[in-house]
Amino acid sequence: MTLDRLAAGLRPGDDTPALIRGRRTVTRGDLAALRDGYAAALHARGLHPGDLLGLAVRPGPRALAIVLAAYRLGVRVAVLDPNAGPDVLTARLALARPRLIVADAAAQAVAGWAAPLARRAGLALPDLAALAPTVTVGRRMPGNAPAMRQVHGPSPTYDGDGDAVIIFTSGTTSSPRAVVHTRAGLDTGLRAVAELVRPRPGVPVLGGTFFVMLPSLAAGAPVALPARRPQALARQVTGLRPQATYLTPPQLRAALHAGVPFTGSVYSGSAPVSATLLNRVRAAGADQAWGVYALTEVFPAAAISATEKAAFGGDGDAVGELLPGVRATLDETGQLLLAGAGVCDRYLGAEPHEWVATGDVARLDGRHVVLAGRSKDMILRRAENIYPGLYEPALHVPGVSLAVLVGVPAGDGDEQVVALIETSPGADRASVEAALREPLRRMGAARPDRIIFGQVPLAGRSRKPDRAAAARLAAGSSSGGRR
């Protein structure tokens, strides 16, 4: 298994680079020592296979070492996201009931003395220590929970199956929802990433998610965590010349605007990836550019190259061929269902399932998937169902950074269709309008009632378009539109 191979390949004393963060390099030996110390510490606190560990630690060496330590012990990990808000997190913790929460000082500051500042940044956490026993890793600050000291000594190695990670997704404070991946399912997903990217030993990979970091490190490739500021990212790419880079579409757009000179293969997902965006990445120096279709329930599900995406001439958003081991079918409403060894085992508190509903309306051409929009995003106009995802890709003409179609109530249960168009920095508005004429004409009965030029609201960690916010924006605007 991928994580077993990584565990065997991390040995104390190895000075080969593992993680690169700014000017700091963490070696494979450093990472091994952290993992071993945390594993012994968690074992000393009485955690056993099947127990649940809540993780509220910023991405980096400590978070990765704790995940590896928990995996060694057979302990499940629940990822706690400060973007969810205190009420939602409280409900999630009540559902998961972790035996222990491991948090760094930053996460506890968000919940404590820095809460007013954190709220302005869109971050909030409940008082973690009031919900479950909590320990601090890394530097402690006043008011933090007691430190979890690393312990020198052996810890048992669990070699069975069972739950590995719990990731909260949708849901409310009254009904939280969490995806449960088993150890075997997690390994299937990691191997799928490795087969797609094929990381080479010794050459850096740029990416910050566990699904990028783990298979890269297992293959012997060091991983660089992407800089947040585009200018710093440009220096990072220039200096490292990574063999592979994974960034979300908003990160890519910001990087391209800053003139980041890409190298190697670039992958993007977690939000819609247009052919225009992938072609811009190729033009910026990348040898290859790929769009990855993935969900929390199955990562990854399908992938498509920039060349294949640009050549697609049909309606909808082509997301490529299903990856090996992934199966697909459509339900009676046209919604895409996925199954396979890498699909999550179940939702927390529910029975295991074979098929997972994606919420995406799609059509299948053999193993090739074309999305037609989210089922819940359907717009009803004059008794006709309009799926935005079927038409939005055509609106991504040169000069358009992001485009969404939303429905605005028009009375009697009917809706208006409004296109919200965000242009790229420096784009000429008249040129964009001219380029949109033909795609709009080809939309037929789905042609928007109004077009609004403005910034598309984003939400969540993956910064996907916030359609509800976009609809509110469209409903409040009556200028700049036309049929």
N, C-alpha and C positions, 0 to 999 in steps of 0.2 A: 504494500500500500504506500501511497505517496508520503504520508506523514511518518510511516515507519521508516521509509528510506531516508527522509530528512532527519529523523531522530538519530539514525545510525551514522549519518554524515556530519553531525554536529559533535565535535569533541573538544573538551577543554584544551587550551594551548594552541589551537589552530589559529594562525594569524591571517588567514585568508579573509578578505572583505565579505561581509554578509549584508549589512544595512548601511546605506549612505544617506545621511541627513545633513544637508548643508556642508559644513566643513568637517563634520564629525563622522567617523567611520567606526561601526561596530563590527568586530571580527566574528567569524563563526565560533571561535573559542569563547569570546565574550558572551555570545548568545547561548552557547551550551552551558556556561556557568550560571547565567541567569535562570535558564530553564531548570537546571538541576536544583538550584537553591530554592526556587519557588515550589517545585514539586515536593521537596522535602518539607517545606514550610506548610504547604496545604495538607500534606499527610499528617504532620504533627498536630494540626488543628482538628484532626479527626475526619477529614473528607475522604469518602470511599467511592468506589464505582457506583454510578447512578445518582450521586448527590449533584445538586445544582449550584453553580457558581455564577453570581452576577458580576459582569465586567463593565466598569465605568472608567476606563483608562484610555487616554488619547492614543491614536495609532503611533506605533513606534516599537523600539526594542522590548520595552517592558510588557506591552500588550501582547506582542507576539510570543514572548517567552512564557507568559501566563497561559496562553492558549495551548502551547506545546506541553507545558507542565500538566495542565488539566487533562489533555489527551493521554498523556502517559499514565495517569491515575485512573482513567475511565470516568472522569468527572465531566458532567455536561456544563456547557457555557451558555449563558444568556447574555446577549449584547444589549447594553442599556444606552439608549440614544438621548442625549440632552435636548435635541431639537423637538422631542415629543411633547414636552411640557410636563409640569409636576402632576397634574391630575391624571393624565394618561399613564405616566410612569408609575404612579401609585397603584393604579388599577392593574397594570401589567405585572408589577411585583407581587400583588395579591394573588394573581393567577399562577405565577411561576413559583412563588415561595422559595427563593434561594436559601441555601444553607448558610451562605456567606457572600458578602459583596466586597469585591476588591476595587478600590477607587484611588485615583491619583489626586493630588492637591487641587488641580484645576477643576475637576468634577465636583469636589466638595466645596470649593469656593463658589461655584455656580449655585449650589444649594444653600450656601451660608452667607458669609460677610459680603461677597461680591454679587449677591442676587440682583440688586437694583441695576448694576452695570450689565450683568448677563442678560437681563430681560430686554434691555435696549438692543442687545446683539441677537435677540431671538433665541436665547438659551435659557433653560430652566430645569431644575431638578428638585425633587422633594428632599426632605431631610432623610438621607439614606439610612443613617444609623437608627432612626426611629422605625424603620421598616424591616430591617434585618441586621444581624451582626455585620459590622463593616470594619475593614482594615485599610490602611493606606500603604501604597507602594510609591517609592521615590521620595523626593523631599517632602517633609511634612511642614505644615504651616499652622499657626495658632487656630485652635478649634477643630483641627482634623482628628479623625479616628486614630486609634493606636496604630503604630507601624506594624506591617507584616515583615518581620525580619527573615532574611534568607537563612536557611538552616543547612549546615554542612553534614551530609550523611546520606545514606541510601534511601530510595523510595521505591515502592513496588511498581511493576510495569503490568498494566492491564492489556490483555491481548484478545479480548472478546469483542463482540459487536455491541450494539446499543446506541442510545442517543449521543450525539456529539455536540451539536450546537442548536440553539433556539434563537430565532430572529423574529422580532415583533414587526408586523407590517401594518395592515389596516385595522380598523376596529375603533371602538369608542371607550369611554371610561366605564360604561356598563357592560361592554362585550369586547374585550381586547382580543386580538387575533395574533397568533404566533406560528411561524413555520418551524417544524422540527425536522432536522436532517440527522440521519444515523451516521455512524462511522463509515459504514460501507457506501452509503449514498454520497457522503462528502468526498470519499476517495474517488468515486466515479466522476464527480464534477471536476475535481482537481486534475484527474487524468485527461479529461476532455479539454481543459484549458492547455495543458502541456502539449497535447497532440495538435492543437490549433496553433499555438505560439512556437513550439519547439525551441525552447530556450537553450542556448549554447553555454557551456561552462565558462566562467571567467569574464563574460561580457555583460555589462550592466543591463538591467531591465528597469524601466521607470514606471512605477505604479504604486498605489497606496492601499489597495484592498487585499484582504487575506487570500482571495481567489487568484490574485496575481502573484503575491509574495510567496506563498507556500510552494507551488510547483516550480517557480523559478529557483528558489533556494534549494529545493530537492535536486534540481538539475545541476547545481553548482554555480548558478549565476547570481552575482550580487544584485540587490534591489535598492534602488534609490527612491525615496519618498518624494513625490512632486512638490516643488516649491509652490506656495500659494500665489505669490505675485508673479504676473507674466514676465516681467523683466528678469526676475531671479530664475524663473523657469527657462528663459532663453539662455542664460549663462550656464545653467545646469545641463541643458541638452548639448550646448556647444562643447562643454568640457568633458562630458561623459560619453557622448555619441552612443546612446543606448541602442541595443539590438532590437528592442521592442518597447513601446510606450502605450500605456493605457490611461486615457483621460475621458471624462464625460463630455458630451457635446458642448455644454457651456464653457468648460475648461478649454476645450479645443478652440472655440470661437475667440475667447480672450487671448489665447496663445497666438493665434493667427494674426489678430489685430496688433499684437506686440511684436510681430515679426520673428517668432520662434522658428529656427531652422531645423525642421524635423529630419531624423535619420531612421534607417531601418524600417521596421513595420510598426504602424500605429493602429491601435484598436480603440473603438469607442462604443459605448452602450449605456444602459440604464435610462435612456431617453431616446426619442426618435433621432435617427442619424440620416441626414439627407445625402443624396449623391453629390450635391453641390459642395457640402462640407467635406466629404471624403476627397473630392477632386482638389479642393483647396489645400488639403493636407499633402496630397501628392505633389502639387505645384510648389509647396514649401520645402520639398526635399525628401519626403518619405519614399522609400522604395515600394512600399505597399500600404494601403489603407483599408481597414475592415470595419464594417458595422457588425456589432454583436447583439443578437436578440437574447435577452436573459430576463429571468424573473427571480425574485427571492426564492420561489419554489423550485426553480431549476436553472442553474447557472453552469454553463451556457446551454441554450437550446438550439440556436442556429447562427450562422455567420454568412456574410456576403462581402465580396471584395468591391472596391471602388469601380473597377472595370465592369463587373457584372451588374452592379446597381445602376451605373450610367447607361448600360445597354438595355435595361428594362424599359419597355415602352407601353406597358399596360396600365390599367387603373390600380390605385392602391400603392402600398409601400412594401416593396419586395425586401424581405429580411434574410433571404438565402435558403440554403439547404439545411435540413435538420442534421445535427451532428450525430456521429455514430452512437447507437444505443438509445436515441430519443425517438419515440413514436408519437404520432399525431392523428387526431380525428376531429370531426366537427359535430357539435350537438345539433338539435333540431332548430336552434335559432341562428346557426352559423358561427357559434362561438368556438374558438380553438381550444381543444383539450390536449394535454400532453401527458405522456407516461414514459417510464423507463427507469433504469437502475439509479440514475442521478436525480430523479424527482423526489421531492421531500416525502418523508414517510407518512406524515399526517400534520394536522394542526393541533396545537397543544390543547389537550382536553378532549380531542375527538378520536375516532377510530382510524386506523391506517386506511389509506385509499390507494387505488391504482392510478386513476386519472385525476389530474388537477385542472380546474377551470381557469383559464388565463384572463378572462374578461375581455379578450380581443376577438373581434369579428374577423374572420379570415377566409381565404380559399386555399386549397391545396392543389398543387400540380405535381403529383408524385410525392417526393420528399421536399419540394420547394414550397415555401410559405410566403403568401402575400397578405399583409394585414389590410383590413378595411376600416379600422377604427375600434375604439373601445365600445363594447356593447352598451355601457351606461352613458356614453357620450352621444348616443343617437339623438338627432334633431328631428322633430316631427313638424313638417310644414305642408299644409294643404293635403293632409292625410298621406303624405309620402315620407318614408323613413330615409333620413340622410345620415350616413356615417362619415364623420369628418375625415377620418384617416384614409378614406378612399380618395380624397381630393387634395388634402394638404400637401403631399409631396410635390404636386405640380406647381404649387405657389412658391416653391423655393427656387426662384429664378435668380440670376446674378444680381447681387445687391440686396437680397433678402436674407437676413440672419435667421429668422424664425417666423413661422406663420401658423395660425390656428383658426379653425372655424368653430364658432360657438352659437348656441341657440339662445335667443332673447324672447321672452314671452310677448305675444302679440294679441292676446285676448282669445277667449273661447277655446283655450287649449292649444291654439296654434302658436307657432314660433317664427320669428325672423331668423334668417341665417346671416351672421356677421363675420367677416374676415378681419382678424387683427393681424396686421403686418408690421414686423419689426425689421427695419433696414440695418444693414451693416454700417459701422462707423465710416463716414466719408462718402457713402453711396449717394448718387444723384437721384433725387426723388422722381424727376421727370423720366429718367431712363428706366427706373424700376416700374413706374406706372405703365410705360410703353411695353416693357417685357411681360407684364402681367396680362395684357389684353387677350392674347391668344389662349393662355391657360384658363382664364376666366370664361372665355367664349366656349371652351370645350367642356366646361362643367355642366352645361345643359341645365336641367331642372334643379341642380344643386347650386347654381350660381348665387353668390351672396346678394342679399338685399342691400347691404351696406359694406363699405370697406373703411377700416380705421387704421391709420398709421400711428404706431406707438409701441412702447415696450411691452413685450409679452410677460406677464407675471410668472414667476417660477416658485416652486415649493419643494420641500423635502430635501434629504441629503443628496439625492441624485439630481436635484434642480430640474425636475420635469416641469413642463408647462402646467400652470395652475388654471385649469379650465373654468372652475367656479369663479375665480377672481377675474379671469378674462371676460366671462359673461357679465359680471357686475360692471366691469369697465365699459363694455359695449352697451349695456343697458343705460348707462349714465351719459353716453356720448351721442349727440345727434348731429355732429358736424363732421365734415370730411368724408361723408359716405355717399355712395351712389349705387344704383342698380347696375 
